[in-house]
């Protein structure tokens, strides 16, 4: 998609909740069948232009009016479900990665994967997601967004601050500038990050993860930066890659893992 074109989205993401649910599952089946045959995905033959200022629902928590026809971007997740079913749940991870790469070439797909990350997010993959989003910054600015609250309609800048503040805090702490400038800086640093760079970014973001962990049994231990550094340093390459982006949700999961391990010692 040309990043200078107006924002366009596929018809299967627009409509009432039941209509979109059916449409995304059908799209997932269509994609799965072609991927199984040829290892690629079918081109979208029709796209609808999103009128300037129209609302796109980015998170399911903001979708309470199921009968209302709106853009339901968050339901792109159900395309993946339909894709996996069409593949009979065989080799789904390569298919998932291929579908993400396919979607990142569109404004709507780039926005979905930047704001609704699926699975553990490495620094490398986060950089790809943010760079894809930044390519389409101008057309994406024309819409308005609902994220986790039905009460607050957000601009693109506000949406990215709400959904990706962790990336800016972990990778460009204290830097001044617009959300656009800070996301560009974060993406650049993630793309070239060494393991040590990622380790320091994770440690910067750990206090935020700890603030969300309400029922840790060994909080004093897991909150110790020396303990965190020791455990992170000991991770094998694959496990470390899964948290190398310093996404708060992934770090929170790791804190709970450590807390359970301490309880078994």
Secondary structure, DSSP 8 states (H G I E B T S, - for coil): --TTS--EE-GGGEE-HHHHHHHHHHHHHHHHHHHHHHSS-------EE--TT-EEE-SGGG---TTS-EEEGGGGHHHHHHHHHHTTTSSHHHHHHHHHHHHTTSHHHHHHHHHS--S---HHHHHHHHHHHHHTHHHHTTSEEE-S-SS-EE-HHHHHHHHHHHHHHHHSTT--S-HHHHHHHHHHHHHT--HHHHHHHHHHHHHHHHHH----TTHHHHT-HHHHHHHHHTS-HHHHHHHTT--HHHHHHHHHHHHHHHHT-
